[in-house]
Amino acid sequence: MLLEVKGVVIRALNLSESDRLITILTESHGTVTAYANNSRSLKSRYMAAAQLFCYGSYVLYKKGDRFWVREVELLESFFGLRDSVRRMALAAYFCEVLSDVTTADADPEVLRLALNSLYAVSRELTSLSKIKAAFELRLAALIGFMPSIDCCAECGRASGTLYLDIMDGVAVCAECREYVASERREGELLLTGEENRRPILILSETVCRTMRYVISAPLERLLAFRIDESEESTFELACEQYLLHHVEKGYDTLNFYKDVNK
């Protein structure tokens, strides 16, 4: 059985001095894992396209219950990622998250988000923190965790500060909350209700508006937003915490990215 797919390598595991196991995020078949024999050899025709971040056209053949790479054509290497430790670290974080949340079910929008985000990072089209936040929130929405932040879920008020219950993905205004900590600052992650310890984010109207844009904008315009410096840290925290709470996992690649940005 032959399978022809286009996709980006989101995971690469070295099996020996010459062989590698790769996971490809494809448009038509979701994630596909395949063995790439001799792909670590300098003489291998597979080497260029069997590395992390590489986007290519792959011909795979199935033997038993496993796929093997037969032919490959490199379409994009995102070479600019390798010019900077910061870019490489952020791209590695993107791929690690994608390898966790994607399955064999096809989702072309997730692949487009991955490619657009890797391209934006490789060229540093805008600040890396802005690219990171947009990727995190849009991915959360695509995999089924879209937050409801158009208005207060209780009274329908669409303006002013909202309190986002991260786990439920629902926001309410201050007046509709049973507990309001007036000493808290906007954008501060706090845990309320000792009995259930639910994470809450306090979001300004500007941050809510920016998040709505990221959730609904065409992917080719995903990064075409502006946000004041005073609001950036709140926006970035909201996007990161929202995704991480829903995937219920932390990432060493994210920690490394933060370390190299200090």
C-alpha positions in Angstrom: 0.0 0.0 0.0 1.3 3.4 -1.0 0.3 6.7 0.6 1.2 10.1 -0.9 1.0 13.0 1.5 2.2 16.5 2.0 3.1 17.5 5.5 5.5 19.0 8.0 7.7 16.9 10.4 6.6 17.7 13.9 8.6 14.9 15.7 11.8 13.2 14.8 13.2 10.4 16.9 16.7 9.0 16.3 16.6 5.2 16.4 20.2 4.4 15.5 23.2 6.1 13.9 21.4 6.0 10.5 17.6 5.6 11.1 14.9 8.0 12.3 11.2 7.7 13.2 9.3 10.8 12.0 5.8 12.0 12.7 4.3 14.0 9.8 1.4 16.4 10.2 -0.5 16.1 7.0 -3.5 17.8 5.4 -5.3 14.6 4.3 -4.4 12.0 7.0 -3.8 13.9 10.2 -0.6 12.7 11.8 1.3 9.8 10.2 4.3 8.1 11.7 6.9 6.6 9.4 10.4 5.0 9.5 13.0 6.8 7.5 15.9 4.4 7.0 19.4 5.9 6.5 17.9 9.4 6.9 20.7 10.4 9.2 23.4 9.6 6.7 24.9 12.6 4.8 24.5 10.5 1.6 20.8 9.8 2.2 18.2 11.2 -0.2 15.8 11.4 2.8 18.0 13.5 5.0 16.9 17.0 4.1 13.2 16.2 4.5 13.3 13.8 7.4 14.2 16.5 10.0 12.1 18.4 12.4 10.2 21.4 10.9 10.7 20.3 7.3 7.7 20.5 5.0 7.7 18.0 2.1 5.9 15.7 -0.2 6.2 12.1 1.0 5.5 8.7 -0.6 5.1 6.2 2.1 4.6 2.4 1.8 2.9 0.3 4.4 4.5 -3.0 5.6 2.5 -4.7 8.3 1.1 -2.0 10.5 4.0 0.4 9.9 4.7 3.1 7.3 8.1 3.5 5.7 9.4 6.4 3.7 10.0 5.5 0.0 10.3 8.9 -1.7 10.5 12.5 -0.4 10.7 15.9 -1.9 11.6 18.8 0.3 9.2 21.8 -0.2 10.3 24.1 2.6 12.9 23.7 5.3 12.2 26.9 7.3 15.9 27.5 7.3 15.7 30.7 9.2 14.7 28.7 12.3 18.3 27.4 12.5 19.8 30.9 12.6 18.6 31.7 16.1 18.3 29.7 19.3 15.2 31.7 20.2 13.4 30.8 16.9 14.5 27.2 17.1 13.2 26.9 20.7 9.8 28.4 19.9 9.4 26.2 16.8 10.2 23.2 18.8 7.6 24.2 21.4 5.0 24.5 18.6 5.9 21.1 17.2 5.8 19.4 20.6 2.3 20.8 21.3 1.1 19.7 17.8 2.4 16.2 18.3 0.3 16.0 21.5 -3.0 17.4 20.3 -3.2 16.0 16.7 -4.4 12.6 15.7 -5.0 10.6 12.5 -8.1 12.7 11.9 -7.4 15.2 9.1 -7.6 18.9 10.0 -6.3 21.1 7.2 -6.7 24.2 9.3 -4.3 22.9 11.9 -1.7 22.2 9.3 -2.1 25.7 7.8 -1.7 27.2 11.3 1.5 25.1 11.8 3.0 26.1 8.5 2.1 29.8 8.8 3.4 30.0 12.3 6.7 28.2 11.5 7.1 30.6 8.5 6.4 33.6 10.7 9.0 32.5 13.3 11.6 31.6 10.7 11.4 35.1 9.1 10.5 36.8 12.5 7.7 38.6 10.7 6.7 40.2 14.0 7.7 39.7 17.6 8.1 36.1 18.6 5.9 36.6 21.7 3.0 37.8 19.4 3.4 34.8 17.1 3.5 32.5 20.1 0.3 33.9 21.6 -1.6 33.8 18.4 -0.6 30.2 17.7 -1.6 29.1 21.2 -5.0 30.6 21.2 -5.9 29.7 17.6 -4.8 26.1 18.2 -6.9 25.8 21.3 -9.9 27.0 19.3 -9.2 24.6 16.4 -8.9 21.5 18.7 -12.3 22.2 20.4 -11.5 24.6 23.2 -12.7 27.9 21.8 -13.3 30.3 24.7 -16.6 32.3 24.9 -15.5 35.8 25.4 -17.8 37.8 23.2 -19.8 39.0 26.3 -20.6 38.1 29.9 -22.1 34.6 29.9 -24.6 35.7 32.6 -25.9 39.2 31.7 -24.7 39.6 28.1 -22.6 42.7 28.7 -20.0 43.1 26.0 -17.9 45.9 27.3 -15.5 46.3 30.3 -13.3 43.9 32.2 -14.2 40.2 32.0 -13.2 37.3 34.2 -12.3 34.3 32.2 -12.8 30.9 33.8 -10.1 29.1 31.9 -11.3 25.5 32.4 -14.9 26.3 31.4 -13.8 28.7 28.7 -16.5 31.2 29.8 -16.2 34.8 30.8 -18.4 36.9 33.2 -18.3 40.5 34.1 -17.4 41.8 37.6 -21.0 42.4 38.6 -21.9 38.8 37.9 -19.1 37.2 39.8 -19.9 36.1 43.4 -16.2 36.7 44.3 -14.3 39.7 43.1 -10.8 40.4 44.4 -10.5 44.2 44.0 -6.8 44.1 44.8 -6.0 41.9 41.8 -4.5 43.4 38.7 -5.7 42.9 35.2 -4.0 39.9 33.6 -3.1 38.3 36.9 -3.7 34.6 37.0 -5.5 33.8 40.3 -7.1 30.8 41.9 -10.5 31.3 43.4 -12.7 29.2 45.4 -10.7 27.1 47.9 -12.9 24.2 47.3 -12.2 23.8 43.6 -9.2 26.1 42.9 -10.4 27.2 39.5 -8.0 29.4 37.5 -9.4 32.8 36.6 -7.9 35.4 34.3 -8.9 39.1 34.6 -9.0 40.5 31.0 -9.4 44.1 29.9 -11.7 45.0 27.1 -8.7 45.5 24.8 -7.3 42.0 25.5 -10.7 40.5 25.0 -11.0 42.2 21.6 -7.6 41.0 20.5 -8.3 37.5 21.6 -11.6 37.5 19.6 -9.6 38.7 16.5 -7.1 35.8 16.9 -9.9 33.2 17.2 -11.9 34.4 14.1 -9.4 36.0 11.7 -8.5 34.3 8.4 -5.3 32.4 8.9 -3.4 34.6 6.4 -4.3 37.6 8.5 -3.8 36.0 11.9 -0.9 38.3 12.9 -2.4 41.5 11.5 -3.4 42.9 14.9 -1.9 45.5 17.2 -1.9 45.7 20.9 -0.5 48.3 23.2 2.7 47.4 25.1 0.8 47.8 28.4 -1.6 45.0 27.4 0.9 42.6 25.7 1.9 40.7 28.8 -1.8 40.1 29.7 -2.7 38.9 26.2 0.3 36.6 26.1 -0.4 35.1 29.5 -4.0 34.5 28.7 -3.2 32.7 25.4 -0.5 30.6 27.0 -2.4 29.6 30.1 -5.6 28.9 28.2 -3.8 26.4 26.0 -1.7 24.8 28.7 -4.6 24.3 31.0 -6.7 22.5 28.3 -3.9 20.2 27.1 -3.2 19.6 30.8 0.6 19.5 30.3 3.7 21.6 30.6 6.5 21.6 28.1 10.3 21.6 28.5 10.6 23.3 25.1 8.5 26.1 26.4 10.6 26.4 29.5 13.8 26.5 27.4 12.3 29.1 25.1 11.6 31.3 28.2 15.1 30.7 29.5 16.8 31.9 26.3 14.6 35.0 26.3 15.6 36.1 29.7 
